[in-house]
């Protein structure tokens, strides 16, 4: 599958879904690569993007978490994160955040370079 990409201010963005695919109070999973699994959330009309992998047990489940007041709670163990900053409210490790924007009915997500995943050097 070929994805449309563009570079803006030295940041690579990929068109990943339609705007209507991301609704309030529900996550939407975007699996970019083996090492970039992202969850999109709409908070007060604005799309936020964070790592979909909860750092507690390294499970890609945050897209299924409980969303309230600009936070998401992991459905497995209750760790809770701010969707704007990625900082934990409950738990000890934060989430990576990604730049994201909407344009002409589509969502554009910051994508990392196609480097080898971190575990490839283990």
C-alpha positions as CSV (number, residue, x, y, z in Angstrom):
1,X,0.0,0.0,0.0
2,X,1.3,3.4,-0.9
3,X,0.7,6.2,1.6
4,X,0.8,9.9,0.8
5,X,3.5,11.7,2.6
6,X,4.9,15.2,2.8
7,X,7.6,17.0,4.7
8,X,6.7,20.2,6.6
9,X,9.5,22.1,8.5
10,X,11.8,19.0,8.3
11,X,9.1,16.7,9.8
12,X,7.7,13.9,7.7
13,X,3.9,13.4,7.9
14,X,1.8,10.6,6.5
15,X,-1.9,10.7,5.6
16,X,-3.2,7.9,7.9
17,X,-7.0,8.1,8.0
18,X,-10.1,10.1,7.4
19,X,-11.0,12.8,10.0
20,X,-14.4,11.1,10.6
21,X,-12.5,7.9,11.7
22,X,-11.4,9.6,14.9
23,X,-14.3,10.4,17.3
24,X,-14.6,11.7,20.8
25,X,-14.2,9.3,23.7
26,X,-12.8,6.5,21.5
27,X,-9.3,5.7,20.3
28,X,-8.3,4.9,16.8
29,X,-5.2,2.7,16.2
30,X,-2.7,3.5,13.5
31,X,0.0,0.9,13.0
32,X,2.7,2.6,11.0
33,X,5.5,0.1,11.4
34,X,6.9,-2.6,13.7
35,X,8.1,0.0,16.1
36,X,5.6,2.8,15.6
37,X,2.1,1.9,16.9
38,X,0.0,5.1,17.5
39,X,-3.3,5.8,19.1
40,X,-5.4,8.8,17.9
41,X,-7.9,10.5,20.1
42,X,-10.2,13.5,19.6
43,X,-10.2,15.8,22.6
44,X,-12.7,18.7,22.5
45,X,-12.6,18.5,18.7
46,X,-8.8,18.4,18.4
47,X,-6.9,15.2,17.4
48,X,-4.1,14.0,19.8
49,X,-1.6,11.3,18.9
50,X,0.3,9.2,21.4
51,X,2.1,5.9,21.5
52,X,-0.5,3.0,21.5
53,X,1.9,0.9,23.7
54,X,1.4,1.2,27.5
55,X,4.8,1.3,29.1
56,X,3.6,-0.6,32.1
57,X,3.5,-4.0,30.3
58,X,4.4,-2.9,26.8
59,X,1.0,-3.9,25.4
60,X,-0.5,-2.0,22.4
61,X,-3.9,-1.4,23.9
62,X,-4.3,2.3,24.7
63,X,-6.5,2.8,21.7
64,X,-9.1,0.7,23.7
65,X,-8.7,2.7,26.9
66,X,-11.2,4.8,28.8
67,X,-11.0,8.4,27.6
68,X,-12.1,11.3,29.9
69,X,-11.1,14.9,30.5
70,X,-8.2,14.8,28.1
71,X,-6.7,11.6,29.5
72,X,-6.7,7.9,28.5
73,X,-6.6,5.0,31.0
74,X,-5.0,1.8,30.0
75,X,-7.7,-0.9,29.9
76,X,-5.3,-3.5,31.4
77,X,-3.9,-2.0,34.5
78,X,-5.3,1.5,34.9
79,X,-2.2,3.6,34.2
80,X,-3.6,7.0,33.0
81,X,-1.9,9.5,30.7
82,X,-2.5,13.1,29.6
83,X,-3.3,13.0,25.9
84,X,-1.6,16.3,25.1
85,X,1.7,15.9,27.0
86,X,1.9,12.1,27.3
87,X,2.7,12.5,31.0
88,X,1.4,9.9,33.4
89,X,-1.2,10.8,36.0
90,X,-1.2,7.2,37.3
91,X,2.0,5.3,36.6
92,X,5.6,6.0,36.4
93,X,6.4,6.4,32.6
94,X,5.0,8.7,30.0
95,X,4.0,8.2,26.4
96,X,5.6,9.4,23.3
97,X,3.5,12.1,21.6
98,X,3.3,12.8,17.9
99,X,2.4,15.9,15.9
100,X,-0.8,15.5,14.0
101,X,-3.1,17.8,12.0
102,X,-6.3,17.6,9.9
103,X,-6.6,18.9,6.4
104,X,-9.3,18.5,3.8
105,X,-11.1,15.7,5.8
106,X,-7.9,13.7,6.4
107,X,-5.6,13.1,9.4
108,X,-1.8,13.6,8.9
109,X,0.5,12.0,11.4
110,X,4.2,12.6,12.2
111,X,6.1,9.5,11.2
112,X,9.5,8.4,12.3
113,X,12.4,7.7,9.9
114,X,12.3,4.2,8.5
115,X,15.2,3.1,10.7
116,X,15.5,-0.3,12.2
117,X,13.3,-0.8,15.3
118,X,15.0,-0.4,18.7
119,X,14.9,-4.1,19.4
120,X,16.9,-4.9,16.2
121,X,20.2,-4.2,18.0
122,X,19.5,-6.4,21.0
